[in-house]
Amino acid sequence: DYILRDKAYAAKSAPFWNEIVKTLREEDYITNLSVSSYSFAYTYYLPIVCQPLV
């Protein structure tokens, strides 16, 4: 099922993306508000990834 595959891929890539966003904030390229907008919430035990609503 392609939906489950896409969710699994998103769950695997979310931590890496969040590290990129964190680094951009540390280097002062983005604001704190942008961090909350660009970060993905994820769980290891559920195959879901939530993007915050802006």
Summary of the structure (lengths in Angstrom):
residues: 54
radius of gyration: 12.3
end to end distance: 29.5
largest distance: 40.1
contacts: 115
relative contact order: 0.21
helix: 59%
strand: 7%
